[in-house]
Amino acid sequence: MFMHASWSHIFGNMVFRWALGREIEDAMGPMRYLTFYFVGGTVAVLAQVIADPTSTVPCLGASGAIASVMSAFLVTQPRDRIKVVLLFGFVVRITLVPAVLLIGLWFRIQLVSLGAIAEAEAGGVAYLAHIGVMVFGSATARLFEDSHRFARRRDEY
């Protein structure tokens, strides 16, 4: 779960982990979050293996764990906005984008790309693993949430 296919792969995963993971860890607590993260990565690998058991492309599970965090973010923070950098040629703009739009766009890309797994030499992407773990994360995020921590956070605002 800590191996990546390329530098861009690890960079993308870490950006999403940095942007969303802190909020989910706050809502779940460190141990529940760690468990959720590892179970998410495992579910991602299982989803890909079940979908394509004859594949010879290694399935690492790293982005699957991040995808579970992304789906948990949508369930626990549905109205939140995420700061993004938009590039329009040489023009750079930093703006807030609704999480549902950003993560929804990412999920749509996974659906469109489904079945288009690149060859192993190019660092294949297990799109079905991402889709499967998004379902897992959405279905289980509230189960991992620590109600005491969530109540304290709500009282702080």
Buried (B, 14 or more C-beta within 10 A) or exposed (E): BEEBBEEEBBEBBBEBBEBBBEBBBBBBBEEBBEEBBBBBBBBBBBBBBEBBEEBEBEBBBBBBBBBBBBBBBBBBBEEBBBEBEEEEEEEEEEEEBEBBEBBEEBBEEBEEBEEEBEEEEEBBBBBBBBBBBBBBBBEBBEEBBBEEBBEEEEEEE
